[in-house]
């Protein structure tokens, strides 16, 4: 059973792990703490980015000789295979650590309990399950990728009290308050990509960038624009803004996008057309984004793309800002027909949180579809 010192160490390890957000994918975020043989804090570390030393190795280096005879507290089962770096289990054994407390088993097929077995075979005492729920929430994007090979999609929407996203003429600036807009920029800065549809580009000519003073050079998330026709009207801000923009279109459309293909930082991705959707099946898009190192995508789109993502069950979580505004039946809806004919088939949320954001309310949660 974990001691009070180990419990505090795991809390610290979970906080450390978050520092790797945006940079570790397709690896998980991991934090580790070393306690010396007397139970004192001796060192710690986190996985900084994919390809860099793992949290366990950083923590052992931080603790030095104090690792010998001590305890490692780590948020995920140490790896036992060779990838971009060597097995962490070997480093733990070599350091002379006698006990390892692990939040949860790593479901990666290359690990999945084998790391624990390797440690135990070396005579190391292992305990698992301390703050396992928190560890699972921490790496939900990673686990989703292991299950599906796809990026995690979070749908962000700003609504009036009566569920409208804009007035009848399309004007929506600003439906949410300044505090909410600042929070959206924080959310953008925490993901690898921001996605929207061609309709939003035509209507709003957005940049979809992070406008925060502390965003580092080259730190802008990738922007993804989904279009069935390649029609962006006269809008160009999103393509000229700092960073990289991906235009996702059906095969054959790129021939009319010569202007964009010549722009610096713009890539055009084509996918097979799909008669069941307005343009193409979005599943291959999210498989390709994941393969390109994009773990989490924040979607800020109109009703068409938002509806298609929900119908295809590709939205994993939502962030919905509700403003103290009423726009009436003339206002634009957040969603089109979803095929929900009875309340039992409603799209629901789990792990829900709701709190004030200036004069707005922010509701967040993971999406639960009827068959889940």
N, C-alpha and C positions, 0 to 999 in steps of 0.2 A: 504493500500500500504506500502511495506517495506521501512523503513527509511535507510539513508546512513549507519548508525551504524549497522543496522540489515544486510544489504548487506555485509558489511565487516565481520560481525560475521559469516555469512553463508560461505563465502570464507574460513575463518579459520576452520569452522566445517568440510568442505569438505577435507581440508588438514589433519586434525586430523584423520578423518575416515580411511585414507590410512594406518595408522600405524597398523591397525588390519589385513592387508592383510596376507594371508596364514593361519591365526589362527582362524578366526570367522566362517568359513563355517561349517554347512549349514546355519548359521545365516548371515545376511548382515553386511557389514562394515558401521558403523554409527559414526558420530561425533556430538557433541552438545556443545553449548556455552550459558552461562547464562549472561544476562545483568541485572544490578540492576534497581530499579525504576527510576533512573536518566539517564539510558542508558549507564552506565559504565560497562566495562568488570568485571564480578564478579567471574567467574569460567568456567571451560570447562572440557571435557572428551571425550573418545572414547571407543568403545567396543573392549576390548583387545583380547579376545578369547572366543570361544563357551563355555558357562557355567559360564563365569565371569559376573559381573554386566554390565548392558547395559550402553550405553553412557549417557543417560539421568540421570541415577542414579549417575554415576560418577561425572557428571557436577554439580548436585545438592549438592552432598557431598562436592565438591570443593568450591562452592559458599557459603555454609552454610546459615546463616540467611539472607544474601543478596538476596537469591532467592525470598523471600516474596515480592510480589508486582512487581516483575520483569518480564523479558521476556526470554523465552527459544527459541533458534534458533537451529534447528536440521535437519539433512540431510534426515531423513526418518520418516514417521508417527510413533509415539510411540505405542508400543504394548499394547493391552488391555486384554491379556489372560495370563494364568499362564503356563509357560513351565519349563525350568530349573531354571528360576528366576520369580519373581512376575511381575504383570502388571506395566509398566512404567507410564501409565496414572494415576494410584493411587498415585504414588510418586510425580508426577507433581502437582496434586490437593492438596496433603498433604503439599507440600512445599509452597503453597500460590502464585504460579506463575499465573499472570493475562493474559499473552499473549504468544502464541506459534506460531512461524514461521517455517513452514515445507517445505522442498524442494519438496517432492512428497509423494503420498499415497503409502502405502505398499500393494502390490497385494496379499500377503499371505491371503488365505481365512479366516484365524482366525482374521485378522485385516481389511484390505480393506475398510477403511473409518470409521470403528467402533470406532477406537481410537479417531478420530476427533470428532465423535458424542458424545463420552463419555466426552471429555474435554469441549465441548460446553455446554453439559447438566449441567456441574458444573459451568457454568458462565465464562469460559475462552474464550477469543477471539482467534480465530485460522485463520491463513493465510497460504495458500498452493501455490506452484508453483514457488518459488524463486530458480533459478538455477536447475530446474527440469531435464533438459537435462544432465547437469553435474552429477547430482545424479544418473540418470539412467545409464550413462556410468560407473560410479564408481562401481555399483553393477550388472553389466551385467551378471556375473557368477551366482549370486544369483537368478536373475530373470529367467535366462535360466533353472536353477534347478527347480524353481517353475513350469515352463511350461512343462518340459520334464522328470524330475527326473534323469537327466544325468549330468555328468561332462562336462565342457566346454573344447573343444579341440582347441589348437592353433598349427598350422603346421609351423615349422621352417625349412627353406631351404636356403642353400648357393649355388648360381648359378654363372656360367660364363656369360659373356655378351650375348653369343648365347644360353643360357638356358640349359647348361649342369652342372651336379653335380659332375662329376669326369671324369678323362681321360679314355681312352679305357681299360686300365689295372686295373681300379678301384681306382687308386691313386687320392686322393683329399686333401691331407695334405700338405700345407694348401691352400685351394682355396680362403678363406677369410683372411682379414688382422688381425693383432694382436688386434687392437681396436675392431673389430667385435667379435673376440673370447672372449674378456673380457666382452663385452656386453651380449653375449650368457650366460655366467656364471651368470651375474646379472639377466637375464631372468629366468634361472633355479632356482635361489634362491627365485624368487617371486611366484613360483607355488608349488603345493603340490606333483606333480608327473611328471616324464619325461618318455616318451614312445618311444620304437623303435621296429623294427622287428628282427626276428632271422637272416635274411640275413645280416643286418648291424652288428649284434654281431659276426657272422662268419667272415665277411670280415675285420672288424676294431678292434675287441676285445676291445670295449670302456669300460670305467668305468661309464660314464654318471653321474658324480658327479659334485657338485659345488666346484670349486677350487678357493676360495676367502679367504683372510686372516681373514675376519670378520664373516665367517660362524660359528655359535655356535656348540658346541658338540651336536650330535643328531639332527642337523638341516638339514641334507641332505634330499632332496625330495625322495619320493618313486620312484623306478625304475620299469617300466612295460615292459616286453618283450613279444611280441605277436608271436606265432609260430603255424603253422599247423601240424608240425611233431615232435617238441621237439628236432630238430637237431641243436646244437650250435657248431659243430665241436670241435676244441680244445680250444675255447675261454672260459675264466673263469673270466676275470676281473670284469665284471658287477655283477657277483654273489658273489664275494669276497670283493667288495668295501664296505666302511662303509655305514650303513643304511639298508633299507629293499628293497628286490627285489621280484616282483610278476611275475611269469611265467604264461601267459594265453594261454591255449591250448584247443583243442577239447576233449570231453570226451573219455577216453580210452588211451590217450597219456601219462598220468601221470605214468603209469606202467613202462615206460622206462626212467623215470626221478628220479630214486631212489637216484642217486648221489647228485642231486640238493636238493631233499627234506631233505637230512641230513645236508645241509649247514645252518649255523646260519643266520637268517634274510631272508631266502628264503621261499616264499609261492607259492603253485601251485594252480591256479584256473582253473577249467574245465568248459566248456560250451558245450551245445548240438551241434553236427556237423551240418553244413548247406551246402547243395549241391550247393547252388547258390554262395558261396564264397569259397576261397581257404581253409578255415579251419572252421570258425564258425562266426555266426552273431555277429558283434561288439557292437550292441546296448545293449545287456545284460551286457557286460563288463563295459560300461560307467555308466549303472545304478548301478552296484555293486560298482564301484569306488566311485560314489557319496554317496552311502549308507555307505561307509567306511570313509567318511569325506574328500574325495579328490574332491575339487571344480574345479580346473583348471589343465589341463594336457598339457605339452609342448611335441609335437611329433617331434622327430628328426629321421626320417626313410628314407629308400630307396624308389624307385619308386613303388614297389608292395604295401606296406602298405599305402603310401601316396595316391596312386590312389584309393585303396579300400575305404579309409576314405572319399574322395571326392565323389566317386560314391554313397556311402551310405548317403551322405549329413550330415556327422558327424563333419566335420571341421567347426568351428565357426569363426575363424580368422586366419590370416597368418602373419608371419614375414619372409620376403624374403630379403636376403642379396645378392646383385649383385656385383661381383668382376670384376675389369678391366682385364679380362682374356678371351681368345678365345680358345676353345677346339675342335671345328670342329664337323663334323658329326660323327666322331668316338667316341666322348664322350658319357657318359651315360646320358640318359634323366631323367628329374625330375619326369615325369609321363608317365604312359602307356595309353592305349586307355581309354578315358572317355566317349565315346559315343556321343561326341559333333559333330553333322553333319553340323551345320550352326552357323554363328556368333551370331545369336539371342539367341542361347542356351548356349553361353559361360558363364563360372563361372566368376562373377564380384565381385568387392570389393566396399564397402561403408565406409564412415568415414576414408578415406585414408590419411595417412601421409607418407612423404618421406623425408629423410635427409641423410647427409653424415655420414658415420661411418668409420673414417680413410680414406683409399683409396677406400672404398666400398660405396654403397648406400643401405640404409635399407628402404624397402617399407612395410608398415603395414596397415591392414584394416580388416573389418569384411566381411565374405563371403556372397554373395547374389546368391542364386540358381535361376534358370529360373522361377520356379513357385512361388517364394517369392514375 
